């Protein structure tokens, strides 16, 4: 979420900027370079603490719905994470030492524990679901200096200045195929992210069947920036309060509980025309990748899913990337920018995604030639490509008469 040439700053603009003492201390730079400097500085810190305050505003035909989430984050090294968030009177604690991840809703009688490998950016985004997830994923990629954050943008340009709190800030607009982000950095050296405004109107308007006016925006304010803050090992290890026990592991989730059951029938329009009906694919091994262009983990997964399925295409493996609720043109632009060419099914109201338990994305579902769900992947682990190859190979070998 492509390199683009950035317009040079005119002499007149420089003359105006020079009149402001705050900017005179920080020379104007290529917008991408300025963002890269902020991202690299954050990622190279030994530890980092900050407060993230999320607010969403969605308006459909004059009816507005708001949401909010606020919490503190502490990052140490490359893996350690400690978060405490408040959402609608509910406090959620998430801690990880890189190997063990624990999630606890304060006041509850149980907590969830996982030892599945999960990159820290993906773990950070777990807290921010729904529409807040776009901003949560973007923020996680920013503080980890994710290359895809700038590479996937169609354009990056300077967007003026404003004062946020007590900080003088400079704005940068990043245009992606499915949404836009305006990042506000402090006018300091190095710059620090102070606010990110995510405009999801490109994706949201396509979900309105009646064509009514719709807007969808998420803002995240980053405050209390504490570089190289002192931390302790105990902050990244969860100690259960008295009376609180670990939740019994389920089949992992609603999605993975589908394994071993007949896949839900569906029929969806295809991005390039025509439709796909699952029952018409019986006899083939079908890979369903539930995704969206704004989802960072989805962007990491898609190239691997396409690579693995293409390698097994002669064994009857087919891939359908089931896009969740985005505008067709935005999907086309994204695939072109990333040189990807999967068959894309458009799940505009996300009903098929819901039927397959894809509450978070990416969710990758493997359906055997007999129409039975064989495996469900949720998220992208460091070993995802190897695991996907192994599972698909086992499915096609089991279906082969020679085995």
Long-range contacts (C-beta under 8 A, 24 or more apart in sequence): 1-148, 1-149, 1-151, 1-152, 1-153, 1-176, 1-177, 1-293, 1-294, 1-296, 1-299, 1-334, 2-151, 2-152, 2-153, 2-154, 2-337, 3-151, 4-153, 4-154, 4-155, 4-156, 6-30, 6-31, 6-32, 6-156, 6-157, 7-157, 9-158, 20-161, 22-168, 22-187, 23-161, 23-170, 23-187, 25-187, 25-189, 26-187, 26-188, 26-189, 26-191, 28-158, 31-156, 31-157, 31-158, 31-172, 32-150, 32-156, 34-170, 34-172, 34-185, 34-191, 35-150, 35-156, 35-172, 35-174, 35-183, 35-185, 36-145, 36-150, 37-190, 37-191, 38-142, 38-185, 38-190, 38-191, 38-192, 38-193, 39-142, 39-143, 39-145, 39-146, 39-149, 40-145, 41-190, 41-191, 41-192, 42-142, 42-143, 42-144, 42-145, 42-192, 42-193, 43-143, 43-144, 43-145, 44-145, 45-75, 45-227, 45-228, 46-76, 46-77, 46-228, 47-74, 47-75, 47-76, 47-77, 47-227, 47-228, 47-229, 47-230, 47-231, 48-73, 48-74, 48-75, 48-76, 48-143, 48-225, 48-226, 48-227, 48-228, 48-229, 49-73, 49-74, 49-75, 49-224, 49-225, 49-226, 49-229, 49-231, 50-222, 50-223, 50-224, 50-225, 50-226, 51-222, 51-223, 51-224, 52-139, 52-220, 52-221, 52-222, 53-220, 53-221, 53-223, 54-128, 54-132, 54-135, 54-136, 54-218, 54-219, 54-220, 55-218, 55-219, 55-220, 56-130, 56-131, 56-132, 56-216, 56-217, 56-218, 56-219, 57-215, 57-216, 57-217, 57-218, 58-131, 58-204, 58-214, 58-215, 58-216, 58-217, 59-213, 59-214, 59-215, 59-216, 60-208, 60-212, 60-213, 60-214, 61-210, 61-212, 61-213, 61-214, 62-213, 67-130, 67-131, 67-132, 69-127, 69-128, 69-132, 71-127, 72-224, 73-124, 74-229, 74-231, 74-235, 75-120, 75-143, 76-231, 76-236, 78-120, 79-120, 80-231, 80-235, 80-236, 81-120, 81-123, 81-124, 81-236, 82-235, 82-236, 83-124, 83-127, 85-127, 92-127, 93-238, 94-123, 94-126, 94-127, 95-235, 95-236, 95-237, 95-238, 96-120, 96-123, 96-236, 97-233, 97-236, 97-237, 100-237, 100-238, 102-238, 104-238, 104-240, 104-244, 108-244, 109-243, 109-244, 109-245, 110-244, 110-245, 110-246, 110-247, 111-238, 111-240, 111-244, 111-245, 111-246, 111-247, 112-246, 112-247, 113-238, 113-246, 113-247, 116-381, 117-381, 117-382, 117-383, 118-379, 118-381, 119-380, 119-382, 120-144, 121-146, 121-296, 122-296, 122-297, 122-379, 122-380, 125-296, 125-297, 126-360, 129-359, 129-360, 131-200, 131-216, 131-218, 132-218, 133-295, 133-360, 134-179, 134-198, 134-200, 134-218, 134-294, 134-295, 135-196, 135-198, 135-218, 135-219, 135-220, 136-220, 137-294, 137-295, 137-296, 137-297, 138-181, 138-196, 138-198, 138-296, 139-193, 139-196, 139-220, 139-222, 140-296, 141-296, 142-183, 142-193, 142-196, 143-193, 146-296, 148-296, 148-299, 148-300, 149-174, 150-174, 152-176, 152-299, 152-334, 152-337, 152-338, 154-333, 154-337, 161-187, 164-194, 164-195, 164-221, 165-194, 165-223, 167-194, 169-194, 169-195, 176-293, 176-294, 176-334, 177-202, 177-293, 177-330, 177-331, 177-332, 177-333, 177-334, 177-337, 178-202, 178-203, 178-292, 178-293, 178-294, 178-326, 178-327, 178-330, 178-331, 178-334, 179-203, 179-293, 179-294, 192-222, 192-225, 193-222, 194-221, 194-222, 194-223, 195-219, 195-220, 195-221, 195-222, 196-220, 196-222, 200-294, 202-326, 202-327, 202-330, 203-292, 203-293, 203-294, 203-325, 203-326, 203-327, 203-330, 205-327, 206-325, 206-326, 206-327, 206-328, 206-330, 206-348, 207-325, 207-348, 207-349, 252-378, 253-357, 253-359, 253-376, 253-378, 254-357, 254-359, 255-356, 255-357, 255-358, 255-359, 255-363, 255-365, 255-376, 255-378, 256-357, 256-376, 256-378, 257-357, 258-356, 258-357, 258-365, 258-373, 258-376, 259-373, 259-374, 259-375, 259-376, 260-372, 260-373, 260-374, 261-372, 261-373, 262-371, 262-372, 262-373, 263-365, 263-367, 263-371, 263-372, 263-373, 264-352, 264-355, 264-356, 266-352, 266-355, 268-322, 268-345, 268-346, 268-347, 268-352, 269-345, 269-346, 270-343, 270-344, 270-345, 270-346, 271-323, 271-328, 271-331, 271-332, 271-343, 271-344, 271-345, 271-346, 272-343, 272-344, 276-320, 276-343, 276-345, 278-367, 278-371, 279-371, 281-318, 281-367, 282-369, 282-370, 282-371, 283-316, 283-369, 284-316, 284-317, 284-318, 284-369, 285-312, 285-315, 285-316, 285-317, 285-318, 285-366, 285-367, 285-368, 285-369, 285-392, 285-395, 285-396, 285-399, 286-317, 286-318, 286-319, 286-320, 286-366, 286-367, 287-317, 287-318, 287-319, 287-320, 287-364, 287-365, 287-366, 287-367, 287-392, 288-320, 288-322, 288-356, 288-364, 288-365, 288-367, 289-319, 289-320, 289-321, 289-322, 289-342, 289-362, 289-363, 289-364, 290-322, 290-324, 290-347, 290-353, 290-356, 290-358, 290-361, 290-362, 290-363, 290-364, 290-365, 291-321, 291-322, 291-323, 291-324, 291-361, 291-362, 292-323, 292-324, 292-325, 292-326, 292-361, 293-323, 293-326, 293-330, 293-331, 293-334, 294-326, 295-361, 295-362, 297-361, 297-362, 297-379, 297-380, 298-361, 298-362, 299-338, 300-380, 301-362, 301-364, 301-380, 301-384, 302-338, 302-340, 302-342, 302-362, 303-338, 303-340, 304-380, 304-384, 304-385, 304-388, 305-342, 305-364, 305-388, 306-340, 306-341, 306-342, 307-385, 308-385, 308-388, 308-389, 308-392, 309-392, 311-389, 312-392, 312-393, 312-396, 315-396, 315-400, 316-369, 316-396, 316-399, 317-392, 317-396, 318-343, 319-343, 320-344, 320-345, 321-345, 322-347, 322-352, 322-353, 323-347, 324-350, 324-353, 324-358, 324-361, 325-349, 325-350, 364-388, 366-391, 366-392, 366-395, 368-395, 368-398, 368-399, 369-395, 369-399, 370-399
